[in-house]
């Protein structure tokens, strides 16, 4: 069965095990998105058993089969290489890995050799900016640096064309999208699943506390009522407070 809609795009962050080193550069609350490695493997097995096809998104108004999905990883943590990559290889799934340049080679993050191994296995490497800052709080020239220099550094070191960008921290506006297009990106991945077209691709964030039933709901495009209400409140707060204000409030609450 074919659908004119874009495929479901899942967004992962940390894929952790008992021995995983937790990077010091992480933002407050990052642990809410840590998926235990055994749960990640169960999710990938669930997809395989139900004949889902994990694809690389090409966009451009194509038609997609109902059981085609996209998998992405943000931040470039080392646990993605150690815990997610072997599982993806076993199931022959391809995925996007969006990395933050200034964190490459730091403790808890992937190094260039690991990124090259992902590349050689057919994984897509994209930019997650230079510094993981909230782009909407930056001046124009700083935003351009985040977009342009991160792309150039990845291309120089990995010898590949980098044409996908994942917006760090979830805040973006039309100016960010315009600058990304001018920088040469063909696709921008964001964390708000309701915003989606051939250039700006919304995703569903997979969280630590999901069981397989909640995972299945996500693939069906369904959100439990309590989560829907929480998301509405968060969306309203982001709109009113802006990136910096919302981040400060969130940090206080999570502390």
DAZIZI-V703280 format. One record per residue. N is the residue number from 1. SS is DSSP state (H for helix, E for strand, L for the rest). PSI is psi in whole degrees, -180 to 180 (* if undefined). D_LAST is the distance of its C-alpha to the last C-alpha in Angstrom with 2 decimals. Layout:
n	ss	psi	d_last
N	SS	PSI	D_LAST
N	SS	PSI	D_LAST
//
This chain:
n	ss	psi	d_last
1	L	131	46.64
2	E	149	45.60
3	E	143	43.13
4	L	-13	43.00
5	L	157	39.23
6	L	155	37.03
7	L	158	35.82
8	E	134	32.38
9	E	118	30.05
10	E	141	27.19
11	E	116	24.20
12	E	160	22.72
13	L	-107	20.23
14	L	139	19.81
15	E	98	22.53
16	E	155	21.50
17	L	176	23.43
18	L	-31	22.96
19	L	1	24.13
20	L	134	22.19
21	L	132	20.77
22	L	118	17.28
23	L	142	17.61
24	L	-24	15.74
25	L	-7	16.02
26	L	147	13.84
27	L	158	11.34
28	L	133	7.71
29	L	-3	8.62
30	H	-29	12.10
31	H	-18	12.41
32	H	-20	12.88
33	H	7	16.14
34	L	121	17.33
35	E	127	20.67
36	E	144	22.33
37	H	-37	25.65
38	H	-33	27.73
39	H	-39	26.29
40	H	-45	26.98
41	H	-39	30.47
42	H	-39	31.00
43	H	-43	30.10
44	H	-38	32.52
45	H	-40	35.13
46	H	-43	34.77
47	H	-46	35.51
48	H	-44	38.45
49	H	-25	39.93
50	L	18	39.98
51	L	31	41.60
52	L	146	38.81
53	E	120	39.53
54	E	122	36.76
55	L	166	37.97
56	L	125	37.39
57	L	125	37.12
58	L	-23	40.08
59	L	-141	39.73
60	L	41	42.63
61	L	30	43.18
62	L	169	44.24
63	L	141	44.49
64	E	147	42.32
65	E	152	42.93
66	L	-31	40.81
67	L	30	39.42
68	E	129	38.51
69	E	167	34.85
70	E	140	32.93
71	E	131	30.17
72	E	154	27.84
73	E	133	25.19
74	E	150	22.79
75	E	-29	21.56
76	L	30	24.29
77	E	150	22.54
78	H	-31	25.10
79	H	-23	24.33
80	H	-41	25.90
81	H	-42	29.09
82	H	-37	29.02
83	H	-33	28.04
84	H	-43	28.70
85	H	-46	31.77
86	H	-37	34.00
87	H	-44	33.38
88	H	-43	34.16
89	H	-42	37.28
90	H	-39	38.42
91	H	0	38.31
92	L	42	39.65
93	L	138	36.77
94	L	153	36.04
95	L	165	32.68
96	E	138	31.09
97	E	114	28.79
98	E	122	27.04
99	E	145	26.16
100	L	119	24.47
101	H	-48	27.20
102	H	-5	25.43
103	H	-8	23.68
104	L	135	26.99
105	L	-7	28.10
106	L	157	24.79
107	L	128	23.55
108	L	-3	22.20
109	E	158	23.94
110	L	152	27.48
111	L	177	30.38
112	H	-36	33.41
113	H	-40	35.55
114	H	-39	33.20
115	H	-37	33.03
116	H	-36	36.82
117	H	-40	37.05
118	H	-47	35.03
119	H	-47	37.33
120	H	-21	40.43
121	L	1	39.41
122	L	2	39.40
123	L	153	35.67
124	E	127	34.79
125	E	126	32.74
126	E	171	31.17
127	E	142	29.16
128	L	25	25.43
129	L	178	26.01
130	L	-41	26.12
131	L	-3	22.58
132	L	25	20.22
133	L	160	19.70
134	L	114	19.64
135	H	-35	23.41
136	H	-10	23.78
137	H	-4	22.34
138	L	158	24.98
139	L	160	28.58
140	H	-46	31.35
141	H	-34	32.55
142	H	-40	29.13
143	H	-45	28.73
144	H	-39	32.22
145	H	-45	31.43
146	H	-40	28.46
147	H	-49	30.83
148	H	-48	34.09
149	H	-37	33.29
150	H	-41	30.99
151	H	-47	33.82
152	H	-40	36.46
153	H	-42	34.75
154	H	-44	34.34
155	H	-40	37.92
156	H	-42	39.31
157	H	-32	37.74
158	H	-9	38.10
159	L	44	41.39
160	L	163	40.39
161	L	127	40.05
162	L	110	36.43
163	L	17	36.46
164	E	143	33.14
165	E	136	29.81
166	E	124	26.38
167	L	122	24.27
168	H	143	20.93
169	H	-1	17.72
170	H	-1	19.93
171	L	127	21.21
172	L	166	24.97
173	L	-176	28.01
174	H	-33	31.76
175	H	-43	31.94
176	H	-45	29.76
177	H	-40	31.99
178	H	-45	35.12
179	H	-36	34.19
180	H	-41	33.34
181	H	-42	36.75
182	H	-29	38.45
183	L	-10	36.86
184	L	8	38.61
185	L	142	36.04
186	L	-20	37.57
187	E	137	34.45
188	E	125	30.91
189	E	130	28.34
190	L	176	25.50
191	L	8	22.82
192	L	108	24.32
193	L	-14	27.05
194	L	-17	29.06
195	L	112	29.93
196	L	130	32.61
197	L	-165	35.95
198	L	-18	37.86
199	L	-45	35.76
200	E	114	32.24
201	E	117	31.10
202	L	152	28.34
203	L	166	26.51
204	E	121	24.76
205	E	122	21.47
206	L	130	21.83
207	L	163	18.77
208	L	-38	18.04
209	L	8	18.97
210	L	136	22.29
211	L	-178	25.51
212	H	-30	28.87
213	H	-42	29.58
214	H	-35	26.54
215	H	-45	27.56
216	H	-40	31.04
217	H	-40	29.91
218	H	-42	28.24
219	H	-25	31.54
220	L	-4	33.36
221	L	18	31.24
222	L	145	29.94
223	L	128	26.49
224	L	150	25.82
225	H	-43	25.78
226	H	-37	22.27
227	H	-38	20.93
228	H	-42	23.37
229	H	-43	22.15
230	H	-43	18.48
231	H	-37	19.75
232	H	-43	21.88
233	H	-43	19.14
234	H	-43	17.11
235	H	-41	20.43
236	H	-43	21.23
237	H	-41	17.99
238	H	-41	18.61
239	H	-41	22.19
240	H	-44	21.59
241	H	-22	18.79
242	H	176	19.90
243	H	-51	18.13
244	H	-46	16.60
245	H	-43	15.60
246	H	-40	14.13
247	H	-41	12.10
248	H	-44	10.70
249	H	-45	10.02
250	H	-43	8.49
251	H	-41	6.03
252	H	-44	5.24
253	H	-41	5.47
254	H	-26	3.79
255	L	*	0.00
//
